[in-house]
């Protein structure tokens, strides 16, 4: 199982599964991160948090804790 947190800068991945429960899962889905969505990792901050990604044509910054809940391939 590979999570979005482990993806290197410049890679494009596809979402396989979302982990987490309730409000956290709903918030991630409201940002446009759903199963089958392509995610391009643009940048990672010097200390690793946040991660800047491109999803559905817009830029989004995610915390490492949220990125760990997104299983990708």
mmJSON file of the N, C-alpha and C atoms, coordinates in Angstrom:
{"data_MODEL":{"atom_site":{
"group_PDB":["ATOM","ATOM","ATOM","ATOM","ATOM","ATOM","ATOM","ATOM","ATOM","ATOM","ATOM","ATOM","ATOM","ATOM","ATOM","ATOM","ATOM","ATOM","ATOM","ATOM","ATOM","ATOM","ATOM","ATOM","ATOM","ATOM","ATOM","ATOM","ATOM","ATOM","ATOM","ATOM","ATOM","ATOM","ATOM","ATOM","ATOM","ATOM","ATOM","ATOM","ATOM","ATOM","ATOM","ATOM","ATOM","ATOM","ATOM","ATOM","ATOM","ATOM","ATOM","ATOM","ATOM","ATOM","ATOM","ATOM","ATOM","ATOM","ATOM","ATOM","ATOM","ATOM","ATOM","ATOM","ATOM","ATOM","ATOM","ATOM","ATOM","ATOM","ATOM","ATOM","ATOM","ATOM","ATOM","ATOM","ATOM","ATOM","ATOM","ATOM","ATOM","ATOM","ATOM","ATOM","ATOM","ATOM","ATOM","ATOM","ATOM","ATOM","ATOM","ATOM","ATOM","ATOM","ATOM","ATOM","ATOM","ATOM","ATOM","ATOM","ATOM","ATOM","ATOM","ATOM","ATOM","ATOM","ATOM","ATOM","ATOM","ATOM","ATOM","ATOM","ATOM","ATOM","ATOM","ATOM","ATOM","ATOM","ATOM","ATOM","ATOM","ATOM","ATOM","ATOM","ATOM","ATOM","ATOM","ATOM","ATOM","ATOM","ATOM","ATOM","ATOM","ATOM","ATOM","ATOM","ATOM","ATOM","ATOM","ATOM","ATOM","ATOM","ATOM","ATOM","ATOM","ATOM","ATOM","ATOM","ATOM","ATOM","ATOM","ATOM","ATOM","ATOM","ATOM","ATOM","ATOM","ATOM","ATOM","ATOM","ATOM","ATOM","ATOM","ATOM","ATOM","ATOM","ATOM","ATOM","ATOM","ATOM","ATOM","ATOM","ATOM","ATOM","ATOM","ATOM","ATOM","ATOM","ATOM","ATOM","ATOM","ATOM","ATOM","ATOM","ATOM","ATOM","ATOM","ATOM","ATOM","ATOM","ATOM","ATOM","ATOM","ATOM","ATOM","ATOM","ATOM","ATOM","ATOM","ATOM","ATOM","ATOM","ATOM","ATOM","ATOM","ATOM","ATOM","ATOM","ATOM","ATOM","ATOM","ATOM","ATOM","ATOM","ATOM","ATOM","ATOM","ATOM","ATOM"],
"id":[1,2,3,4,5,6,7,8,9,10,11,12,13,14,15,16,17,18,19,20,21,22,23,24,25,26,27,28,29,30,31,32,33,34,35,36,37,38,39,40,41,42,43,44,45,46,47,48,49,50,51,52,53,54,55,56,57,58,59,60,61,62,63,64,65,66,67,68,69,70,71,72,73,74,75,76,77,78,79,80,81,82,83,84,85,86,87,88,89,90,91,92,93,94,95,96,97,98,99,100,101,102,103,104,105,106,107,108,109,110,111,112,113,114,115,116,117,118,119,120,121,122,123,124,125,126,127,128,129,130,131,132,133,134,135,136,137,138,139,140,141,142,143,144,145,146,147,148,149,150,151,152,153,154,155,156,157,158,159,160,161,162,163,164,165,166,167,168,169,170,171,172,173,174,175,176,177,178,179,180,181,182,183,184,185,186,187,188,189,190,191,192,193,194,195,196,197,198,199,200,201,202,203,204,205,206,207,208,209,210,211,212,213,214,215,216,217,218,219],
"type_symbol":["N","C","C","N","C","C","N","C","C","N","C","C","N","C","C","N","C","C","N","C","C","N","C","C","N","C","C","N","C","C","N","C","C","N","C","C","N","C","C","N","C","C","N","C","C","N","C","C","N","C","C","N","C","C","N","C","C","N","C","C","N","C","C","N","C","C","N","C","C","N","C","C","N","C","C","N","C","C","N","C","C","N","C","C","N","C","C","N","C","C","N","C","C","N","C","C","N","C","C","N","C","C","N","C","C","N","C","C","N","C","C","N","C","C","N","C","C","N","C","C","N","C","C","N","C","C","N","C","C","N","C","C","N","C","C","N","C","C","N","C","C","N","C","C","N","C","C","N","C","C","N","C","C","N","C","C","N","C","C","N","C","C","N","C","C","N","C","C","N","C","C","N","C","C","N","C","C","N","C","C","N","C","C","N","C","C","N","C","C","N","C","C","N","C","C","N","C","C","N","C","C","N","C","C","N","C","C","N","C","C","N","C","C","N","C","C","N","C","C"],
"label_atom_id":["N","CA","C","N","CA","C","N","CA","C","N","CA","C","N","CA","C","N","CA","C","N","CA","C","N","CA","C","N","CA","C","N","CA","C","N","CA","C","N","CA","C","N","CA","C","N","CA","C","N","CA","C","N","CA","C","N","CA","C","N","CA","C","N","CA","C","N","CA","C","N","CA","C","N","CA","C","N","CA","C","N","CA","C","N","CA","C","N","CA","C","N","CA","C","N","CA","C","N","CA","C","N","CA","C","N","CA","C","N","CA","C","N","CA","C","N","CA","C","N","CA","C","N","CA","C","N","CA","C","N","CA","C","N","CA","C","N","CA","C","N","CA","C","N","CA","C","N","CA","C","N","CA","C","N","CA","C","N","CA","C","N","CA","C","N","CA","C","N","CA","C","N","CA","C","N","CA","C","N","CA","C","N","CA","C","N","CA","C","N","CA","C","N","CA","C","N","CA","C","N","CA","C","N","CA","C","N","CA","C","N","CA","C","N","CA","C","N","CA","C","N","CA","C","N","CA","C","N","CA","C","N","CA","C","N","CA","C","N","CA","C","N","CA","C","N","CA","C","N","CA","C","N","CA","C"],
"label_alt_id":[null,null,null,null,null,null,null,null,null,null,null,null,null,null,null,null,null,null,null,null,null,null,null,null,null,null,null,null,null,null,null,null,null,null,null,null,null,null,null,null,null,null,null,null,null,null,null,null,null,null,null,null,null,null,null,null,null,null,null,null,null,null,null,null,null,null,null,null,null,null,null,null,null,null,null,null,null,null,null,null,null,null,null,null,null,null,null,null,null,null,null,null,null,null,null,null,null,null,null,null,null,null,null,null,null,null,null,null,null,null,null,null,null,null,null,null,null,null,null,null,null,null,null,null,null,null,null,null,null,null,null,null,null,null,null,null,null,null,null,null,null,null,null,null,null,null,null,null,null,null,null,null,null,null,null,null,null,null,null,null,null,null,null,null,null,null,null,null,null,null,null,null,null,null,null,null,null,null,null,null,null,null,null,null,null,null,null,null,null,null,null,null,null,null,null,null,null,null,null,null,null,null,null,null,null,null,null,null,null,null,null,null,null,null,null,null,null,null,null],
"label_comp_id":["UNK","UNK","UNK","UNK","UNK","UNK","UNK","UNK","UNK","UNK","UNK","UNK","UNK","UNK","UNK","UNK","UNK","UNK","UNK","UNK","UNK","UNK","UNK","UNK","UNK","UNK","UNK","UNK","UNK","UNK","UNK","UNK","UNK","UNK","UNK","UNK","UNK","UNK","UNK","UNK","UNK","UNK","UNK","UNK","UNK","UNK","UNK","UNK","UNK","UNK","UNK","UNK","UNK","UNK","UNK","UNK","UNK","UNK","UNK","UNK","UNK","UNK","UNK","UNK","UNK","UNK","UNK","UNK","UNK","UNK","UNK","UNK","UNK","UNK","UNK","UNK","UNK","UNK","UNK","UNK","UNK","UNK","UNK","UNK","UNK","UNK","UNK","UNK","UNK","UNK","UNK","UNK","UNK","UNK","UNK","UNK","UNK","UNK","UNK","UNK","UNK","UNK","UNK","UNK","UNK","UNK","UNK","UNK","UNK","UNK","UNK","UNK","UNK","UNK","UNK","UNK","UNK","UNK","UNK","UNK","UNK","UNK","UNK","UNK","UNK","UNK","UNK","UNK","UNK","UNK","UNK","UNK","UNK","UNK","UNK","UNK","UNK","UNK","UNK","UNK","UNK","UNK","UNK","UNK","UNK","UNK","UNK","UNK","UNK","UNK","UNK","UNK","UNK","UNK","UNK","UNK","UNK","UNK","UNK","UNK","UNK","UNK","UNK","UNK","UNK","UNK","UNK","UNK","UNK","UNK","UNK","UNK","UNK","UNK","UNK","UNK","UNK","UNK","UNK","UNK","UNK","UNK","UNK","UNK","UNK","UNK","UNK","UNK","UNK","UNK","UNK","UNK","UNK","UNK","UNK","UNK","UNK","UNK","UNK","UNK","UNK","UNK","UNK","UNK","UNK","UNK","UNK","UNK","UNK","UNK","UNK","UNK","UNK","UNK","UNK","UNK","UNK","UNK","UNK"],
"label_asym_id":["A","A","A","A","A","A","A","A","A","A","A","A","A","A","A","A","A","A","A","A","A","A","A","A","A","A","A","A","A","A","A","A","A","A","A","A","A","A","A","A","A","A","A","A","A","A","A","A","A","A","A","A","A","A","A","A","A","A","A","A","A","A","A","A","A","A","A","A","A","A","A","A","A","A","A","A","A","A","A","A","A","A","A","A","A","A","A","A","A","A","A","A","A","A","A","A","A","A","A","A","A","A","A","A","A","A","A","A","A","A","A","A","A","A","A","A","A","A","A","A","A","A","A","A","A","A","A","A","A","A","A","A","A","A","A","A","A","A","A","A","A","A","A","A","A","A","A","A","A","A","A","A","A","A","A","A","A","A","A","A","A","A","A","A","A","A","A","A","A","A","A","A","A","A","A","A","A","A","A","A","A","A","A","A","A","A","A","A","A","A","A","A","A","A","A","A","A","A","A","A","A","A","A","A","A","A","A","A","A","A","A","A","A","A","A","A","A","A","A"],
"label_entity_id":["1","1","1","1","1","1","1","1","1","1","1","1","1","1","1","1","1","1","1","1","1","1","1","1","1","1","1","1","1","1","1","1","1","1","1","1","1","1","1","1","1","1","1","1","1","1","1","1","1","1","1","1","1","1","1","1","1","1","1","1","1","1","1","1","1","1","1","1","1","1","1","1","1","1","1","1","1","1","1","1","1","1","1","1","1","1","1","1","1","1","1","1","1","1","1","1","1","1","1","1","1","1","1","1","1","1","1","1","1","1","1","1","1","1","1","1","1","1","1","1","1","1","1","1","1","1","1","1","1","1","1","1","1","1","1","1","1","1","1","1","1","1","1","1","1","1","1","1","1","1","1","1","1","1","1","1","1","1","1","1","1","1","1","1","1","1","1","1","1","1","1","1","1","1","1","1","1","1","1","1","1","1","1","1","1","1","1","1","1","1","1","1","1","1","1","1","1","1","1","1","1","1","1","1","1","1","1","1","1","1","1","1","1","1","1","1","1","1","1"],
"label_seq_id":[1,1,1,2,2,2,3,3,3,4,4,4,5,5,5,6,6,6,7,7,7,8,8,8,9,9,9,10,10,10,11,11,11,12,12,12,13,13,13,14,14,14,15,15,15,16,16,16,17,17,17,18,18,18,19,19,19,20,20,20,21,21,21,22,22,22,23,23,23,24,24,24,25,25,25,26,26,26,27,27,27,28,28,28,29,29,29,30,30,30,31,31,31,32,32,32,33,33,33,34,34,34,35,35,35,36,36,36,37,37,37,38,38,38,39,39,39,40,40,40,41,41,41,42,42,42,43,43,43,44,44,44,45,45,45,46,46,46,47,47,47,48,48,48,49,49,49,50,50,50,51,51,51,52,52,52,53,53,53,54,54,54,55,55,55,56,56,56,57,57,57,58,58,58,59,59,59,60,60,60,61,61,61,62,62,62,63,63,63,64,64,64,65,65,65,66,66,66,67,67,67,68,68,68,69,69,69,70,70,70,71,71,71,72,72,72,73,73,73],
"pdbx_PDB_ins_code":[null,null,null,null,null,null,null,null,null,null,null,null,null,null,null,null,null,null,null,null,null,null,null,null,null,null,null,null,null,null,null,null,null,null,null,null,null,null,null,null,null,null,null,null,null,null,null,null,null,null,null,null,null,null,null,null,null,null,null,null,null,null,null,null,null,null,null,null,null,null,null,null,null,null,null,null,null,null,null,null,null,null,null,null,null,null,null,null,null,null,null,null,null,null,null,null,null,null,null,null,null,null,null,null,null,null,null,null,null,null,null,null,null,null,null,null,null,null,null,null,null,null,null,null,null,null,null,null,null,null,null,null,null,null,null,null,null,null,null,null,null,null,null,null,null,null,null,null,null,null,null,null,null,null,null,null,null,null,null,null,null,null,null,null,null,null,null,null,null,null,null,null,null,null,null,null,null,null,null,null,null,null,null,null,null,null,null,null,null,null,null,null,null,null,null,null,null,null,null,null,null,null,null,null,null,null,null,null,null,null,null,null,null,null,null,null,null,null,null],
"Cartn_x":[0.839,0.0,0.883,0.73,1.48,0.527,0.949,0.1,0.622,-0.201,0.18,1.381,1.554,2.688,4.024,4.047,5.274,5.626,4.748,4.959,5.997,6.89,7.952,7.427,8.111,7.757,7.888,6.899,6.917,6.183,5.748,5.029,3.525,2.877,1.418,0.918,-0.069,-0.631,-2.148,-2.777,-4.231,-4.699,-5.769,-6.32,-6.991,-6.606,-7.225,-8.292,-7.982,-8.872,-8.627,-9.689,-9.571,-9.773,-8.853,-8.992,-9.513,-9.778,-10.31,-11.805,-12.345,-13.772,-14.438,-15.735,-16.566,-16.164,-16.011,-15.76,-14.437,-13.422,-12.113,-12.229,-12.863,-13.061,-13.915,-14.957,-15.842,-15.083,-14.216,-13.433,-12.505,-11.858,-10.966,-11.761,-12.917,-13.745,-14.269,-14.584,-15.054,-13.983,-12.716,-11.613,-11.443,-12.213,-12.133,-11.307,-10.866,-10.044,-10.961,-11.243,-12.108,-11.41,-11.951,-11.356,-11.279,-10.105,-9.906,-9.362,-9.255,-8.769,-7.251,-6.748,-5.299,-4.787,-3.644,-3.014,-1.567,-1.171,0.213,0.835,1.952,2.622,3.558,3.225,3.993,5.173,4.929,5.981,5.765,6.852,6.781,7.576,7.01,7.687,8.993,9.948,11.254,11.186,10.257,10.132,9.12,8.605,7.712,6.233,5.883,4.47,4.197,3.347,2.374,2.933,2.092,2.394,1.478,2.039,1.224,0.987,-0.278,-0.652,-1.564,-1.675,-2.576,-3.64,-4.895,-6.022,-7.107,-7.568,-8.678,-8.46,-7.197,-6.901,-6.688,-6.642,-6.357,-5.324,-4.638,-3.614,-4.254,-3.722,-4.248,-3.092,-3.108,-2.088,-2.711,-2.014,-2.501,-1.509,-2.019,-1.159,-0.696,0.456,0.957,-0.043,-0.715,-1.689,-2.835,-3.26,-4.318,-3.788,-2.55,-1.954,-1.771,-1.559,-1.4,-2.686,-3.818,-5.114,-5.506,-4.698,-5.018,-4.111,-4.697,-3.952,-3.916,-2.717,-2.541,-1.761,-1.779,-0.959,-0.345],
"Cartn_y":[-1.184,0.0,1.247,2.083,3.32,4.484,5.436,6.592,7.823,8.835,10.076,10.723,10.5,11.052,10.534,9.315,8.67,8.982,9.669,9.955,11.068,10.907,11.885,13.04,14.17,15.35,15.022,15.431,15.198,13.943,13.115,11.89,12.14,11.376,11.391,10.036,10.038,8.805,8.841,7.684,7.562,7.105,7.718,7.373,6.009,5.106,3.781,3.72,4.329,4.203,5.345,5.765,6.772,6.092,6.344,5.841,6.985,6.73,7.777,7.632,8.385,8.264,9.63,9.628,10.787,12.072,13.11,14.455,14.562,13.833,13.892,13.331,12.198,11.578,12.472,13.048,13.927,15.16,15.73,16.908,16.589,15.427,15.018,14.844,14.23,14.037,15.377,16.31,17.632,18.415,18.09,18.742,18.168,17.156,16.572,15.311,14.818,13.611,12.413,11.728,10.553,9.421,8.213,7.046,7.259,6.961,7.092,8.44,9.401,10.734,10.73,11.421,11.553,12.717,12.506,13.535,13.688,14.923,15.247,15.983,15.48,16.106,17.19,18.448,19.597,19.941,20.09,20.529,19.903,19.826,19.449,20.497,21.026,22.045,21.486,22.343,21.885,20.909,21.093,20.181,19.069,19.005,17.922,18.192,19.333,19.617,21.075,21.455,20.665,20.162,19.398,18.855,19.579,20.137,20.823,19.887,19.682,18.765,19.473,18.889,19.389,18.319,18.686,17.766,18.438,17.762,18.262,19.706,20.054,21.366,22.48,22.193,23.234,22.752,23.736,23.421,23.296,22.369,22.104,21.752,22.283,21.946,21.023,19.93,18.933,18.746,18.549,18.2,16.758,16.436,15.061,14.09,14.495,13.631,13.275,14.24,13.966,13.116,13.379,12.639,11.156,10.863,9.474,8.675,9.342,8.663,8.344,8.778,8.588,7.512,6.366,5.242,5.42,5.326,5.577,4.453,4.472,3.534,4.266],
"Cartn_z":[0.0,0.0,0.0,-0.995,-1.115,-0.869,-0.067,0.216,-0.522,-0.595,-1.276,-0.593,0.687,1.437,0.906,0.36,-0.109,-1.556,-2.276,-3.696,-3.849,-4.815,-5.077,-5.926,-5.841,-6.632,-8.119,-8.905,-10.347,-10.784,-9.852,-10.198,-10.279,-11.135,-11.239,-10.782,-9.906,-9.361,-9.472,-9.251,-9.281,-7.907,-7.426,-6.111,-6.178,-5.252,-5.167,-4.086,-2.924,-1.782,-0.814,-0.12,0.934,2.273,3.196,4.553,5.414,6.656,7.527,7.668,8.6,8.89,9.007,8.851,9.139,8.455,9.273,8.762,8.006,8.444,7.768,6.355,6.23,4.907,4.007,4.555,3.797,3.307,4.147,3.77,2.605,2.666,1.576,0.277,0.365,-0.824,-1.357,-0.479,-0.904,-1.653,-1.415,-2.128,-3.534,-3.892,-5.227,-5.297,-4.152,-4.128,-3.947,-5.05,-5.029,-5.775,-5.643,-6.291,-7.804,-8.368,-9.811,-10.254,-9.351,-9.685,-9.831,-10.854,-11.035,-10.195,-9.55,-8.725,-9.166,-9.47,-9.815,-8.633,-8.114,-6.976,-7.504,-7.209,-7.708,-6.829,-5.53,-4.61,-3.246,-2.5,-1.091,-0.329,0.737,1.536,2.102,2.433,2.922,4.1,4.99,6.126,5.864,4.63,4.247,4.452,5.011,5.283,4.972,4.075,3.316,1.983,1.302,-0.024,-1.007,-2.073,-3.078,-4.247,-4.589,-5.666,-6.662,-7.836,-8.869,-9.084,-8.837,-8.97,-9.792,-10.821,-11.639,-12.124,-12.405,-12.961,-11.954,-10.679,-9.692,-8.687,-8.074,-7.085,-5.703,-4.923,-3.594,-2.677,-1.472,-0.478,0.556,0.835,1.791,2.919,4.114,5.235,5.074,5.684,5.625,6.229,7.301,7.964,7.012,6.191,5.218,4.066,3.642,2.528,2.887,4.169,4.608,4.45,4.422,4.33,2.886,1.921,0.506,-0.076,-0.394,-0.977,-2.484,-3.066,-4.495,-5.174,-6.497,-7.266,-8.453],
"occupancy":[1.0,1.0,1.0,1.0,1.0,1.0,1.0,1.0,1.0,1.0,1.0,1.0,1.0,1.0,1.0,1.0,1.0,1.0,1.0,1.0,1.0,1.0,1.0,1.0,1.0,1.0,1.0,1.0,1.0,1.0,1.0,1.0,1.0,1.0,1.0,1.0,1.0,1.0,1.0,1.0,1.0,1.0,1.0,1.0,1.0,1.0,1.0,1.0,1.0,1.0,1.0,1.0,1.0,1.0,1.0,1.0,1.0,1.0,1.0,1.0,1.0,1.0,1.0,1.0,1.0,1.0,1.0,1.0,1.0,1.0,1.0,1.0,1.0,1.0,1.0,1.0,1.0,1.0,1.0,1.0,1.0,1.0,1.0,1.0,1.0,1.0,1.0,1.0,1.0,1.0,1.0,1.0,1.0,1.0,1.0,1.0,1.0,1.0,1.0,1.0,1.0,1.0,1.0,1.0,1.0,1.0,1.0,1.0,1.0,1.0,1.0,1.0,1.0,1.0,1.0,1.0,1.0,1.0,1.0,1.0,1.0,1.0,1.0,1.0,1.0,1.0,1.0,1.0,1.0,1.0,1.0,1.0,1.0,1.0,1.0,1.0,1.0,1.0,1.0,1.0,1.0,1.0,1.0,1.0,1.0,1.0,1.0,1.0,1.0,1.0,1.0,1.0,1.0,1.0,1.0,1.0,1.0,1.0,1.0,1.0,1.0,1.0,1.0,1.0,1.0,1.0,1.0,1.0,1.0,1.0,1.0,1.0,1.0,1.0,1.0,1.0,1.0,1.0,1.0,1.0,1.0,1.0,1.0,1.0,1.0,1.0,1.0,1.0,1.0,1.0,1.0,1.0,1.0,1.0,1.0,1.0,1.0,1.0,1.0,1.0,1.0,1.0,1.0,1.0,1.0,1.0,1.0,1.0,1.0,1.0,1.0,1.0,1.0,1.0,1.0,1.0,1.0,1.0,1.0],
"B_iso_or_equiv":[0.0,0.0,0.0,0.0,0.0,0.0,0.0,0.0,0.0,0.0,0.0,0.0,0.0,0.0,0.0,0.0,0.0,0.0,0.0,0.0,0.0,0.0,0.0,0.0,0.0,0.0,0.0,0.0,0.0,0.0,0.0,0.0,0.0,0.0,0.0,0.0,0.0,0.0,0.0,0.0,0.0,0.0,0.0,0.0,0.0,0.0,0.0,0.0,0.0,0.0,0.0,0.0,0.0,0.0,0.0,0.0,0.0,0.0,0.0,0.0,0.0,0.0,0.0,0.0,0.0,0.0,0.0,0.0,0.0,0.0,0.0,0.0,0.0,0.0,0.0,0.0,0.0,0.0,0.0,0.0,0.0,0.0,0.0,0.0,0.0,0.0,0.0,0.0,0.0,0.0,0.0,0.0,0.0,0.0,0.0,0.0,0.0,0.0,0.0,0.0,0.0,0.0,0.0,0.0,0.0,0.0,0.0,0.0,0.0,0.0,0.0,0.0,0.0,0.0,0.0,0.0,0.0,0.0,0.0,0.0,0.0,0.0,0.0,0.0,0.0,0.0,0.0,0.0,0.0,0.0,0.0,0.0,0.0,0.0,0.0,0.0,0.0,0.0,0.0,0.0,0.0,0.0,0.0,0.0,0.0,0.0,0.0,0.0,0.0,0.0,0.0,0.0,0.0,0.0,0.0,0.0,0.0,0.0,0.0,0.0,0.0,0.0,0.0,0.0,0.0,0.0,0.0,0.0,0.0,0.0,0.0,0.0,0.0,0.0,0.0,0.0,0.0,0.0,0.0,0.0,0.0,0.0,0.0,0.0,0.0,0.0,0.0,0.0,0.0,0.0,0.0,0.0,0.0,0.0,0.0,0.0,0.0,0.0,0.0,0.0,0.0,0.0,0.0,0.0,0.0,0.0,0.0,0.0,0.0,0.0,0.0,0.0,0.0,0.0,0.0,0.0,0.0,0.0,0.0],
"pdbx_formal_charge":[null,null,null,null,null,null,null,null,null,null,null,null,null,null,null,null,null,null,null,null,null,null,null,null,null,null,null,null,null,null,null,null,null,null,null,null,null,null,null,null,null,null,null,null,null,null,null,null,null,null,null,null,null,null,null,null,null,null,null,null,null,null,null,null,null,null,null,null,null,null,null,null,null,null,null,null,null,null,null,null,null,null,null,null,null,null,null,null,null,null,null,null,null,null,null,null,null,null,null,null,null,null,null,null,null,null,null,null,null,null,null,null,null,null,null,null,null,null,null,null,null,null,null,null,null,null,null,null,null,null,null,null,null,null,null,null,null,null,null,null,null,null,null,null,null,null,null,null,null,null,null,null,null,null,null,null,null,null,null,null,null,null,null,null,null,null,null,null,null,null,null,null,null,null,null,null,null,null,null,null,null,null,null,null,null,null,null,null,null,null,null,null,null,null,null,null,null,null,null,null,null,null,null,null,null,null,null,null,null,null,null,null,null,null,null,null,null,null,null],
"auth_seq_id":[1,1,1,2,2,2,3,3,3,4,4,4,5,5,5,6,6,6,7,7,7,8,8,8,9,9,9,10,10,10,11,11,11,12,12,12,13,13,13,14,14,14,15,15,15,16,16,16,17,17,17,18,18,18,19,19,19,20,20,20,21,21,21,22,22,22,23,23,23,24,24,24,25,25,25,26,26,26,27,27,27,28,28,28,29,29,29,30,30,30,31,31,31,32,32,32,33,33,33,34,34,34,35,35,35,36,36,36,37,37,37,38,38,38,39,39,39,40,40,40,41,41,41,42,42,42,43,43,43,44,44,44,45,45,45,46,46,46,47,47,47,48,48,48,49,49,49,50,50,50,51,51,51,52,52,52,53,53,53,54,54,54,55,55,55,56,56,56,57,57,57,58,58,58,59,59,59,60,60,60,61,61,61,62,62,62,63,63,63,64,64,64,65,65,65,66,66,66,67,67,67,68,68,68,69,69,69,70,70,70,71,71,71,72,72,72,73,73,73],
"auth_comp_id":["UNK","UNK","UNK","UNK","UNK","UNK","UNK","UNK","UNK","UNK","UNK","UNK","UNK","UNK","UNK","UNK","UNK","UNK","UNK","UNK","UNK","UNK","UNK","UNK","UNK","UNK","UNK","UNK","UNK","UNK","UNK","UNK","UNK","UNK","UNK","UNK","UNK","UNK","UNK","UNK","UNK","UNK","UNK","UNK","UNK","UNK","UNK","UNK","UNK","UNK","UNK","UNK","UNK","UNK","UNK","UNK","UNK","UNK","UNK","UNK","UNK","UNK","UNK","UNK","UNK","UNK","UNK","UNK","UNK","UNK","UNK","UNK","UNK","UNK","UNK","UNK","UNK","UNK","UNK","UNK","UNK","UNK","UNK","UNK","UNK","UNK","UNK","UNK","UNK","UNK","UNK","UNK","UNK","UNK","UNK","UNK","UNK","UNK","UNK","UNK","UNK","UNK","UNK","UNK","UNK","UNK","UNK","UNK","UNK","UNK","UNK","UNK","UNK","UNK","UNK","UNK","UNK","UNK","UNK","UNK","UNK","UNK","UNK","UNK","UNK","UNK","UNK","UNK","UNK","UNK","UNK","UNK","UNK","UNK","UNK","UNK","UNK","UNK","UNK","UNK","UNK","UNK","UNK","UNK","UNK","UNK","UNK","UNK","UNK","UNK","UNK","UNK","UNK","UNK","UNK","UNK","UNK","UNK","UNK","UNK","UNK","UNK","UNK","UNK","UNK","UNK","UNK","UNK","UNK","UNK","UNK","UNK","UNK","UNK","UNK","UNK","UNK","UNK","UNK","UNK","UNK","UNK","UNK","UNK","UNK","UNK","UNK","UNK","UNK","UNK","UNK","UNK","UNK","UNK","UNK","UNK","UNK","UNK","UNK","UNK","UNK","UNK","UNK","UNK","UNK","UNK","UNK","UNK","UNK","UNK","UNK","UNK","UNK","UNK","UNK","UNK","UNK","UNK","UNK"],
"auth_asym_id":["A","A","A","A","A","A","A","A","A","A","A","A","A","A","A","A","A","A","A","A","A","A","A","A","A","A","A","A","A","A","A","A","A","A","A","A","A","A","A","A","A","A","A","A","A","A","A","A","A","A","A","A","A","A","A","A","A","A","A","A","A","A","A","A","A","A","A","A","A","A","A","A","A","A","A","A","A","A","A","A","A","A","A","A","A","A","A","A","A","A","A","A","A","A","A","A","A","A","A","A","A","A","A","A","A","A","A","A","A","A","A","A","A","A","A","A","A","A","A","A","A","A","A","A","A","A","A","A","A","A","A","A","A","A","A","A","A","A","A","A","A","A","A","A","A","A","A","A","A","A","A","A","A","A","A","A","A","A","A","A","A","A","A","A","A","A","A","A","A","A","A","A","A","A","A","A","A","A","A","A","A","A","A","A","A","A","A","A","A","A","A","A","A","A","A","A","A","A","A","A","A","A","A","A","A","A","A","A","A","A","A","A","A","A","A","A","A","A","A"],
"auth_atom_id":["N","CA","C","N","CA","C","N","CA","C","N","CA","C","N","CA","C","N","CA","C","N","CA","C","N","CA","C","N","CA","C","N","CA","C","N","CA","C","N","CA","C","N","CA","C","N","CA","C","N","CA","C","N","CA","C","N","CA","C","N","CA","C","N","CA","C","N","CA","C","N","CA","C","N","CA","C","N","CA","C","N","CA","C","N","CA","C","N","CA","C","N","CA","C","N","CA","C","N","CA","C","N","CA","C","N","CA","C","N","CA","C","N","CA","C","N","CA","C","N","CA","C","N","CA","C","N","CA","C","N","CA","C","N","CA","C","N","CA","C","N","CA","C","N","CA","C","N","CA","C","N","CA","C","N","CA","C","N","CA","C","N","CA","C","N","CA","C","N","CA","C","N","CA","C","N","CA","C","N","CA","C","N","CA","C","N","CA","C","N","CA","C","N","CA","C","N","CA","C","N","CA","C","N","CA","C","N","CA","C","N","CA","C","N","CA","C","N","CA","C","N","CA","C","N","CA","C","N","CA","C","N","CA","C","N","CA","C","N","CA","C","N","CA","C","N","CA","C","N","CA","C","N","CA","C"],
"pdbx_PDB_model_num":[1,1,1,1,1,1,1,1,1,1,1,1,1,1,1,1,1,1,1,1,1,1,1,1,1,1,1,1,1,1,1,1,1,1,1,1,1,1,1,1,1,1,1,1,1,1,1,1,1,1,1,1,1,1,1,1,1,1,1,1,1,1,1,1,1,1,1,1,1,1,1,1,1,1,1,1,1,1,1,1,1,1,1,1,1,1,1,1,1,1,1,1,1,1,1,1,1,1,1,1,1,1,1,1,1,1,1,1,1,1,1,1,1,1,1,1,1,1,1,1,1,1,1,1,1,1,1,1,1,1,1,1,1,1,1,1,1,1,1,1,1,1,1,1,1,1,1,1,1,1,1,1,1,1,1,1,1,1,1,1,1,1,1,1,1,1,1,1,1,1,1,1,1,1,1,1,1,1,1,1,1,1,1,1,1,1,1,1,1,1,1,1,1,1,1,1,1,1,1,1,1,1,1,1,1,1,1,1,1,1,1,1,1,1,1,1,1,1,1]
}}}
